[in-house]
Amino acid sequence: MILYILCGIISGFFIPFIAGRFGKIIPADPGNLLLNLFHRPRFPTVYDPARGFFLRQLWKKLYLWAVFWAITNGGLFALSYFILPESMHIFAAVLIWSLNVCTVIDAQYYLLPDFFTLPLLLLGFAFHLSVNVQDISFALTGAVCGYAVSILSVLALAKAKHKELGAGDVKMMTALGAWLGMIGLNICLILSFFLFILFSILPVQKKGAYGPALGTAALIVFFVLFSK
């Protein structure tokens, strides 16, 4: 248990640093992305005191966010350990960490990268095949439902001349459908709608990323669906 939660804390600490790398290397092919994602950052020599102070403040803010995500990610790992069956712990850990990373990336860059969404889709099928929670049709119908709902949403927004829902959101909904199934996904989407309104109101802005609301709702539904 301690090792599992410790892994959550450590992996959570690096979430802001990994998310920050995406702003520098995207677009990139998967190989180059993987190579640069864990590349040690360079610290430029700064001779201007004002700029040096500004950079130190940025790094201080980044480390504070790292601590926040270490606590959050570790807490979610602990929650999954206690309320989910043992056979689901590894899959839950991957889902929690991936959704948290996507949350930070989308909040910063309005981007849900294929580097995370497409593997999540495959892992959703692997999750149901390995732990034998439901037959594979559970994941398949959920993925199809996620894709269909997101495409219809894109068409509706295009008709209304709005483009708030991007291709990354479509792929994320499809991936979450594979994890949550059709009914779970629909509950997730309804919950994410209200969370999106809440998240948009809090910073007092008219436009916000949909990824944080979607990821938060997905974790809530996941824990409810598969708890012991």
Secondary structure, DSSP 8 states (H G I E B T S, - for coil): -HHHHHHHHHHHHTHHHHHHHHHHH-S--HHHHHHHHT----------HHHHHHHHHHHHHHHHHHHHHHHHHHHHHHHHHHHS-GGGHHHHHHHHHHHHHHHHHHHHHS---HHHHHHHHHHHHHHHHHH-SS-HHHHHHHHHHHHHHHHHHHHHHHHTT---S-HHHHHHHHHHHHHHHHHHHHHHHHHHHHHHHHHHHTTT-S---SHHHHHHHHHHHHHHHH--
